[in-house]
Amino acid sequence: MTAHPTTATTDLPAQAAEVLRGLALDEDLKWRVPEDPVLGPVAARVARRFVAGESLTDAVERARRVIAGGHRASVEFMGESCRDEQRAAAETYVFLEAARLLPEGCSVSLDLSHVGLAIDSELALANASRIARATAGSGREMMISAEGSDRTDAVLAVHRALCEEFDHVGVTVQARLHRTAADLPGLLELPGRIRLVKGAFLEPRDIALPREDPALADTYTAYAERLADSGHLCSFATHDWDLIDHIDRHLGGRGHANAPWEFETLLGLGPDRLDAMAERGHPTREYVVFGTEWWLYVCNRLAEDPQRVLQALVDAAS
Ligand SMILES: Cc1cc2nc3c(=O)[nH]c(=O)nc-3n(C[C@H](O)[C@H](O)[C@H](O)COP(=O)(O)OP(=O)(O)OC[C@H]3O[C@@H](n4cnc5c(N)ncnc54)[C@H](O)[C@@H]3O)c2cc1C
């Protein structure tokens, strides 16, 4: 077989990203690596950059710092694909505690599969309803994350059911997924913030645009403009400067405290972006994650930008 070294080198970042996304979804590794006596502490040093800590107390403290820095905060207790009903109930309790203890101006984010969707939609709805009641009671938004495309129907169905009772429950849509074009009009009819992300999951081409496809930027900006023009509560959740600049220009280069939109980045990944947008008066939010199940989250963050893999090597040795 003929070797093609140039092609192989060019494709290396994409191949590495695919491997990392595959590792992220390995449910065996997500337990074994953090608990491994040798690998665990090394991986935890890498995670520290992106994760507030393992406890709710760590998240509360970090959210306070975000708010003191002039941004809103959102807190997620990490975890997904919980397949045990009692554990799903115990995890739900942590979100209820978060709704009670987080500072004002801080929303609660979650994966529905963390609270039962991987077991049964009814269970997810029951647990998510408890969290919706608790967050409504403490005056904070609740945001539902987007998961793999095999779960999108179920996620949107639970969100729609929650919207029959509550008006503060938002949902995340992925610009990469072809189906988002059809999902968005229905979501614009419902209350609750719509968070727009590129989409982090490994998906086939007939379901989603590849991340490296140049059409993704145009797709993202088209959805962002539609959200901005709708006046609906929304979040532009990206670290991509080109997209941020485009949306800022579309919004006239200035925001105000009561604007229905916000710019949102993940903990530690875009403080410069948030500060720049806050200076122009746009509402901004940092997404703070905490918990022991950081494996999937950290692998996905490393997969997204080759520079972060190099940074991870430095962090691992520090
Ligand atoms: C608040 C928030 C919530 C989220 N929630 C979800 C969710 O519920 N579900 C979900 O699936 N995803 C979620 N995500 C993740 C999201 O889908 C993206 O995977 C993630 O944000 C990375 O995409 P990006 O838009 O930030 O830009 P990126 O594509 O990461 O680009 C950012 C910058 O990274 C650099 N970069 C990227 N790739 C390369 C490369 N190959 N070579 C060199 N430089 C590169 C470039 O400088 C670029 O400007 C969320 C993200 C945020 C911010």
The ligand as a Tripos MOL2 file, in Angstrom:
@<TRIPOS>MOLECULE
LIG
   53    58     1     0     0
SMALL
NO_CHARGES

@<TRIPOS>ATOM
      1 C1        -22.1740   27.4440   27.3490 C.3       1 LIG1
      2 C2        -21.9730   26.2470   26.4740 C.ar      1 LIG1
      3 C3        -22.8410   25.1790   26.5780 C.ar      1 LIG1
      4 C4        -22.6710   24.0610   25.7570 C.ar      1 LIG1
      5 N1        -23.5610   23.0370   25.8220 N.ar      1 LIG1
      6 C5        -23.4770   22.0300   24.9270 C.ar      1 LIG1
      7 C6        -24.4710   21.0220   24.8570 C.ar      1 LIG1
      8 O1        -25.4480   21.0420   25.6220 O.2       1 LIG1
      9 N2        -24.3390   20.0290   23.9490 N.ar      1 LIG1
     10 C7        -23.2770   20.0000   23.0650 C.ar      1 LIG1
     11 O2        -23.2270   19.0940   22.2080 O.2       1 LIG1
     12 N3        -22.3090   20.9370   23.1140 N.ar      1 LIG1
     13 C8        -22.3800   21.9380   24.0170 C.ar      1 LIG1
     14 N4        -21.3990   22.8930   24.0500 N.ar      1 LIG1
     15 C9        -20.1610   22.6790   23.2720 C.3       1 LIG1
     16 C10       -20.3020   23.1750   21.8450 C.3       1 LIG1
     17 O3        -21.1640   22.3280   21.1130 O.3       1 LIG1
     18 C11       -18.9530   23.1630   21.1450 C.3       1 LIG1
     19 O4        -18.5080   21.8350   21.0610 O.3       1 LIG1
     20 C12       -17.8920   23.9940   21.8400 C.3       1 LIG1
     21 O5        -18.4030   25.2010   22.3190 O.3       1 LIG1
     22 C13       -16.7490   24.3090   20.8700 C.3       1 LIG1
     23 O6        -17.2100   25.0340   19.7690 O.3       1 LIG1
     24 P1        -17.0360   26.6220   19.6810 P.3       1 LIG1
     25 O7        -18.2520   27.1500   19.0000 O.co2     1 LIG1
     26 O8        -16.7570   27.1550   21.0160 O.co2     1 LIG1
     27 O9        -15.8380   26.8780   18.7400 O.3       1 LIG1
     28 P2        -14.5510   25.9880   18.3490 P.3       1 LIG1
     29 O10       -14.8970   25.2070   17.1320 O.co2     1 LIG1
     30 O11       -13.9830   25.2590   19.5050 O.co2     1 LIG1
     31 O12       -13.5940   27.1250   17.9330 O.3       1 LIG1
     32 C14       -13.0500   28.0230   18.9170 C.3       1 LIG1
     33 C15       -11.6460   28.3850   18.5150 C.3       1 LIG1
     34 O13       -10.8180   27.2100   18.6560 O.3       1 LIG1
     35 C16        -9.8180   27.1960   17.6940 C.3       1 LIG1
     36 N5         -9.8440   25.9210   16.9200 N.ar      1 LIG1
     37 C17       -10.8680   25.0450   16.8460 C.ar      1 LIG1
     38 N6        -10.5250   23.9910   16.0780 N.ar      1 LIG1
     39 C18        -9.2740   24.2160   15.6520 C.ar      1 LIG1
     40 C19        -8.3510   23.5010   14.8240 C.ar      1 LIG1
     41 N7         -8.6740   22.3150   14.2910 N.pl3     1 LIG1
     42 N8         -7.1540   24.0430   14.6230 N.ar      1 LIG1
     43 C20        -6.7990   25.2220   15.1780 C.ar      1 LIG1
     44 N9         -7.6060   25.9410   15.9650 N.ar      1 LIG1
     45 C21        -8.8210   25.4600   16.1920 C.ar      1 LIG1
     46 C22       -10.0700   28.3840   16.7960 C.3       1 LIG1
     47 O14        -9.2370   29.4160   17.2380 O.3       1 LIG1
     48 C23       -11.5140   28.7940   17.0690 C.3       1 LIG1
     49 O15       -11.7320   30.1820   16.8820 O.3       1 LIG1
     50 C24       -21.5740   24.0240   24.8420 C.ar      1 LIG1
     51 C25       -20.7250   25.1190   24.7240 C.ar      1 LIG1
     52 C26       -20.9190   26.2250   25.5130 C.ar      1 LIG1
     53 C27       -20.0030   27.3980   25.3370 C.3       1 LIG1
@<TRIPOS>BOND
     1     1     2 1
     2     2     3 ar
     3     2    52 ar
     4     3     4 ar
     5     4     5 ar
     6     4    50 ar
     7     5     6 ar
     8     6     7 ar
     9     6    13 1
    10     7     8 2
    11     7     9 ar
    12     9    10 ar
    13    10    11 2
    14    10    12 ar
    15    12    13 ar
    16    13    14 ar
    17    14    15 1
    18    14    50 ar
    19    15    16 1
    20    16    17 1
    21    16    18 1
    22    18    19 1
    23    18    20 1
    24    20    21 1
    25    20    22 1
    26    22    23 1
    27    23    24 1
    28    24    25 2
    29    24    26 1
    30    24    27 1
    31    27    28 1
    32    28    29 2
    33    28    30 1
    34    28    31 1
    35    31    32 1
    36    32    33 1
    37    33    34 1
    38    33    48 1
    39    34    35 1
    40    35    36 1
    41    35    46 1
    42    36    37 ar
    43    36    45 ar
    44    37    38 ar
    45    38    39 ar
    46    39    40 ar
    47    39    45 ar
    48    40    41 1
    49    40    42 ar
    50    42    43 ar
    51    43    44 ar
    52    44    45 ar
    53    46    47 1
    54    46    48 1
    55    48    49 1
    56    50    51 ar
    57    51    52 ar
    58    52    53 1
@<TRIPOS>SUBSTRUCTURE
     1 LIG1         1 GROUP 0 **** ****
